[in-house]
Amino acid sequence: MNKEILTEIVEFKFKDNVPYEECIRIVDFLEKNFHSKQKGFIDTELAKGKDDKWIMIQHWTSMEDFNAVVQLMMKESSTEEFRKAIDPTSVKMQFFNQIQLWKK
């Protein structure tokens, strides 16, 4: 397995006034119109826990590519709706180097 693949796990909460369906629509827009167009992006998975925490698991080709995207995300108009919809104090990010991947 390619150990160069970076796994990013982002935990966050949406603001209380954002309905469930709207949360999914906002992330879908973010992924289709921003992340998927960035250098080094591989894929994203969205999951939700019972405690209103959302998790995005993203794979990137390198930390360098990821760092460039983070800088752009804070300025890009296509990310504004997402940035305004989440509680910024709830955001937690973790990074791991992918060691192995199993698929059916």
N, C-alpha and C positions, 0 to 999 in steps of 0.2 A: 504494500500500500504506500502511496505517496505521502511521506511525512511532512511535506511542504504545505499540505492543505490545512488551513486555519479554520477551526470551529469557533464561532462566536455565539454565546448564549446571552440574550438580552431579556431581562425580566422587567416588566413595567405594568402599571395600571392605567386604564383610561379614566378620565375625569368622570364623576358620578352621573353627569347629565348626558352621557353618550350611550345610546341604546346598543345592545349586542350586535344587531344586524349592521348598524352604522360602523361599529368597530371593525368588523370584517371587511366592509366596503372600503374603509379608509386604508387598511393594511393592503388590500388587493391593489388599490390605486398606487400606493407607495411602491409595491414590488414591481408592478407592470411599468410604471412611468419613471422610476428612479433606480432602485437597486439593480434590476435586471439589465439596465443599460450601462452599468459601471464596469470598468476594467477590473478583472479579478473576481467578479461575482460568479458563484457557482449555483447556489440554490438557497431557498428559505423555507422553513417549516414554521407554521403558527400553531400554538397550542394554548389552551386556557385551563386554569385550575379552578377549583370550587371557591377559592377565596378571592375571586376577581383579579387574580394575577394572570397576566398573559406572558407567554414566552415565545420569542422568535429565535430559532436556531438557524444560523446562516453559515454557509461555507464560502471561504475566500481562498484565492490562490496564494496569498501572502499577507503578512501584517502590513507591509508597505502599501499594497493596494487598498486594504481596509482603511488605513490612516488617511489616505487621500480622499476616500469616499466620506469619511466622517467630517472632514473640513468642508467639503462641498455640501453635505446634507444640511448644515446649519445655515446655508445661504440660498439653496435652491428653492424656487417657488413650488415645485412639485412635491416637496416634503412639508410644506407649511401646514397643511391640514392635519397631518399626523402629529407634528410638533405641538400644535395648539390643542389637540384632543387628548394628549397623555398628561399625566401628572409627572412633571419633571423630577420631583423629589423621590419618586418610586423607581426610577431607572437604575438597574444594576447590570453591569456587563462583566462577562467572564470570557476568557480565551483559552483554547486548548489546541494542541497540535494533534490532528487526526492520526491515529496509529493504524486502525483497521476498520473496514466497513463490510458488513454482511448484508446481503440481499437475498430474497427468496429466488 
